[in-house]
Amino acid sequence: MIQQSANAVVMIRPRHFYPNPETAADNAFQREVAPANTDAICKAAQEEFDRAASQLRGVGVRVHVFDDTPSPEKPDAVFPNNWFSTHEDGRIAVYPMYSAARRSERRRDILDQLRTDYRVTDVVDYSASEGEGRYLEGTGSVVLDHLNRLAYASLSQRTHPELLKQFCRDFGYEAVTFRSTTKDNRPVYHTNVMMCLGSQFVLIGLETIADREERRAVQRRLEASGRVIIELTYDQVANFAGNAIELQGEKGRLLVMSTRGASALSGEQRAKINPFAEIVALSLPTIELAGGSARCMLAAIHLSELKK
């Protein structure tokens, strides 16, 4: 049975975490740090990671933690959702990455380990498209409506329209494309920063979609899916309120986001979410310096578990 929310995730414990200079040019959510502070920042990120993994396990999410490898340095390894996604038919997709520094994050050993716990039928690898200058950064680039087979994507240099079409053909989705920008008119680098799809609701920064026709088209698709639309402001998107993910916990559905994102929500917005999911807030102030938040850290597992 196809479900929107998974009950298991992959997380990568960072070894060399710091805001990646290669991604700063087009990531409006990233912050600069002094090189002299990188060791302290990495240690703080590791502590945040450990608390987050423990917190998720505490609410019944199965968490597969992998340590980042020592070499080469991979400052964004803590964000695995950009290089692979898993699907209910047993396939895994592997994606081309915009930043050359991020391409070594792709690890065959992680995919092999998943095969020991889950039914994996095939790996569909799009990474060769990097040589053509075409990128599609996983469930950062694409927010998937598994129930209605729709792939929402804010186009940018990290989300190539032709590669998106190829993914949709291969995996049986229909693309819903648009362009979104921040308040200062910079492109939103990943769709999952401004949009989170739950089973019965959606958090979305509709005002970031400047083109009115595109905005209306997205809104109509969401309304047709029967979801409650919870609109986010520019400022809430900037505070990672949209970089969230619905997961299945021990006692029901969870909306996992950062404490910063959760604090940005209004009381009215929380009241709309509460009937559908319990908010689980992770403290990630250091990790968020790199321009990603809770959603980026969690690669959801939609594969069938093997019986042992």
Buried (B, 14 or more C-beta within 10 A) or exposed (E): EEBBBBBBBBBBBBBBBBBBEBBBEBBBBBEEBEEEEBEEBBEBBBEBBEEBBEBBEEBBBBBBEBEBBEEEBBBBBBBBBBBBBBBBBBBBBBBBBBBEBBBBBBBEEBBEBBBEBBBBEEBBBBBEBBEEEBBBBBBBBBBBBBBBEBBBBBBBEBBBEEBBBBBBEEBEBEBBBBBBBBEEEEBBBBBBBBBBBBBBBBBBBBBBBEEEEBBEBBBEBBEEBEBBBBEBBBEBBBBBBBBBBBBBBEEEBBBBBBBBBBEBBEEEBEEBBEEBBBBBBBBBEBBBBBBBBBBBBBBBBBBEEEEE
